[in-house]
Amino acid sequence: MNSLYFYEENPVLPTWAVVLIVIAAVLFLYFLSGLIFYLLYLRAFPKALKELDALVPYEEERGKFVLSIVNRLEGHGFRFDPQAKDILLRSESLAGLSSGKRGEYRNIVDFTSVYLAKIHKEDARYGKYITEEEEKKLLSYPRDSEERYKKYNRKAGTVNAMRHMITVRPVLKLFRDKRTDFVLF
């Protein structure tokens, strides 16, 4: 037996058949791993949607609270940016907004809550119209929203990563899955 060969001189299968079997086995494992990750993707997708849907009432409540304080201060002569106020007024239709607009809404609410808390501390004219409890609530909003969005981003990132795995893409095309990626905030 020659040391260059791993099989005997007269093999049962020709070399081309062995190569074909190995290629078929590799393709089978490739497709099988894609199918397994696709099933995991199908299981994780509703969880990410649930997290995204849980953010809507939370954001609506935050937006309405911040808008009520802005309206109260405007009644006493405070001037607020009209474009930012238009974004805050979107809270009624938050569920229908695109993910990019939701991110813009979140940023405006976070900024406005910190801004209003700062007005309470530093501006004697308008600070008296915001109570201590409201200030504490306003200051808690950015941290609280960061925690909630981290939770969503973790689940959405997992779904997006599974969707873009090289073994999953052919399975997605095979099953004609038209779902799109989640936007991370």
C-alpha positions as CSV (number, residue, x, y, z in Angstrom):
1,M,0.0,0.0,0.0
2,N,1.4,3.4,-1.0
3,S,1.5,6.0,1.7
4,L,-0.1,8.6,-0.6
5,Y,-3.5,6.8,-0.6
6,F,-5.9,6.4,2.3
7,Y,-7.7,3.5,0.6
8,E,-6.6,0.4,-1.1
9,E,-5.5,0.2,-4.7
10,N,-8.8,-1.2,-5.9
11,P,-11.5,0.9,-4.1
12,V,-15.1,-0.2,-4.0
13,L,-16.2,3.3,-5.2
14,P,-14.4,5.4,-7.8
15,T,-12.8,8.6,-6.6
16,W,-15.4,10.8,-8.3
17,A,-18.2,9.0,-6.4
18,V,-16.4,9.6,-3.1
19,V,-16.0,13.3,-3.9
20,L,-19.7,13.6,-4.9
21,I,-20.8,11.9,-1.6
22,V,-18.6,14.3,0.4
23,I,-20.0,17.3,-1.4
24,A,-23.6,16.1,-1.0
25,A,-22.9,15.5,2.7
26,V,-21.5,19.0,3.2
27,L,-24.5,20.6,1.3
28,F,-26.9,18.5,3.4
29,L,-25.3,19.8,6.6
30,Y,-25.3,23.3,5.3
31,F,-29.0,23.1,4.5
32,L,-29.8,21.4,7.8
33,S,-28.0,24.0,9.8
34,G,-29.9,26.7,7.9
35,L,-33.2,25.0,8.6
36,I,-32.4,24.7,12.3
37,F,-31.5,28.4,12.5
38,Y,-34.6,29.3,10.4
39,L,-36.8,27.5,13.0
40,L,-35.0,29.4,15.8
41,Y,-35.6,32.6,13.8
42,L,-39.3,31.8,13.5
43,R,-39.4,31.3,17.3
44,A,-37.6,34.6,18.1
45,F,-39.5,36.8,15.6
46,P,-42.8,37.0,17.6
47,K,-40.8,37.8,20.8
48,A,-39.2,40.8,19.1
49,L,-42.5,42.0,17.8
50,K,-44.0,41.7,21.3
51,E,-41.2,43.8,22.7
52,L,-41.8,46.4,20.0
53,D,-45.5,46.5,20.6
54,A,-44.9,46.9,24.3
55,L,-43.0,50.1,23.6
56,V,-46.0,51.8,22.0
57,P,-48.2,52.4,25.1
58,Y,-45.1,53.3,27.1
59,E,-44.0,55.9,24.6
60,E,-47.6,57.2,24.3
61,E,-47.8,57.7,28.0
62,R,-44.5,59.4,28.2
63,G,-45.3,61.7,25.2
64,K,-48.7,62.7,26.7
65,F,-47.2,63.5,30.0
66,V,-44.4,65.6,28.6
67,L,-46.8,67.4,26.2
68,S,-49.1,68.2,29.1
69,I,-46.3,69.9,30.9
70,V,-45.2,71.8,27.7
71,N,-48.8,72.9,27.2
72,R,-49.1,74.1,30.8
73,L,-45.8,76.1,30.5
74,E,-46.9,77.6,27.1
75,G,-50.1,78.8,28.9
76,H,-47.8,80.9,31.1
77,G,-45.7,82.4,28.2
78,F,-43.1,79.7,27.7
79,R,-41.9,79.3,24.1
80,F,-41.3,75.7,22.9
81,D,-39.9,74.7,19.5
82,P,-43.0,74.1,17.2
83,Q,-41.3,71.3,15.2
84,A,-40.6,69.4,18.4
85,K,-44.1,70.0,19.6
86,D,-45.4,68.5,16.3
87,I,-43.4,65.4,16.9
88,L,-44.8,65.2,20.5
89,L,-48.3,65.5,19.0
90,R,-47.7,62.3,17.0
91,S,-48.3,60.2,20.2
92,E,-51.8,59.3,19.0
93,S,-50.6,57.6,15.9
94,L,-47.3,56.2,17.3
95,A,-48.2,52.6,16.4
96,G,-48.4,53.5,12.7
97,L,-45.1,55.4,12.6
98,S,-42.1,54.0,10.9
99,S,-39.2,52.8,13.0
100,G,-37.1,55.8,12.1
101,K,-39.9,58.2,13.2
102,R,-40.3,56.2,16.4
103,G,-36.6,56.8,17.1
104,E,-37.0,60.5,16.5
105,Y,-40.0,60.6,18.8
106,R,-38.1,58.8,21.5
107,N,-35.2,61.2,21.3
108,I,-37.4,64.2,21.4
109,V,-39.3,62.9,24.5
110,D,-36.0,62.1,26.2
111,F,-34.5,65.5,25.5
112,T,-37.7,67.4,26.4
113,S,-38.0,65.6,29.7
114,V,-34.5,66.5,30.7
115,Y,-34.9,70.0,29.4
116,L,-38.1,70.5,31.4
117,A,-36.5,69.1,34.6
118,K,-33.7,71.6,34.1
119,I,-36.2,74.5,33.7
120,H,-37.7,73.4,37.0
121,K,-34.4,73.7,38.7
122,E,-33.0,76.8,37.1
123,D,-35.8,79.1,35.8
124,A,-37.7,80.9,38.5
125,R,-40.4,82.1,36.0
126,Y,-41.5,78.7,34.8
127,G,-40.0,76.3,37.4
128,K,-42.9,76.9,39.8
129,Y,-45.3,75.3,37.3
130,I,-43.6,71.9,37.5
131,T,-43.9,69.9,40.8
132,E,-41.2,67.9,42.4
133,E,-42.9,64.6,41.6
134,E,-43.2,65.6,37.9
135,E,-39.5,66.6,37.9
136,K,-38.5,63.1,39.4
137,K,-40.7,61.4,36.8
138,L,-39.1,63.6,34.0
139,L,-35.6,62.7,35.1
140,S,-36.4,59.0,35.2
141,Y,-37.6,58.9,31.6
142,P,-34.2,58.7,29.8
143,R,-32.9,55.9,32.0
144,D,-36.1,54.0,31.9
145,S,-36.4,54.3,28.1
146,E,-32.8,53.2,27.7
147,E,-33.5,50.0,29.7
148,R,-36.7,49.2,27.8
149,Y,-35.0,49.8,24.4
150,K,-32.0,47.8,25.4
151,K,-34.3,44.9,26.0
152,Y,-36.0,45.4,22.6
153,N,-32.6,45.9,20.8
154,R,-31.3,42.6,22.3
155,K,-34.2,40.6,20.9
156,A,-34.3,42.5,17.6
157,G,-30.6,42.1,17.1
158,T,-30.8,38.4,17.6
159,V,-33.5,38.1,15.0
160,N,-31.6,40.2,12.5
161,A,-28.4,38.2,13.1
162,M,-30.2,34.9,12.5
163,R,-31.9,36.3,9.4
164,H,-28.5,37.3,7.9
165,M,-26.6,34.1,8.6
166,I,-25.2,32.7,5.4
167,T,-26.9,29.3,6.0
168,V,-30.3,30.8,6.6
169,R,-30.5,33.0,3.5
170,P,-31.2,30.1,1.1
171,V,-33.9,28.7,3.5
172,L,-35.5,32.2,3.6
173,K,-35.6,32.2,-0.2
174,L,-36.9,28.7,-0.3
175,F,-39.8,29.5,1.9
176,R,-40.3,33.0,0.4
177,D,-40.1,34.7,3.7
178,K,-40.8,38.4,3.1
179,R,-40.2,39.7,6.6
180,T,-37.9,42.7,7.0
181,D,-35.2,43.5,9.5
182,F,-36.0,45.2,12.8
183,V,-34.6,48.7,13.3
184,L,-32.5,49.0,16.4
185,F,-32.9,52.2,18.4
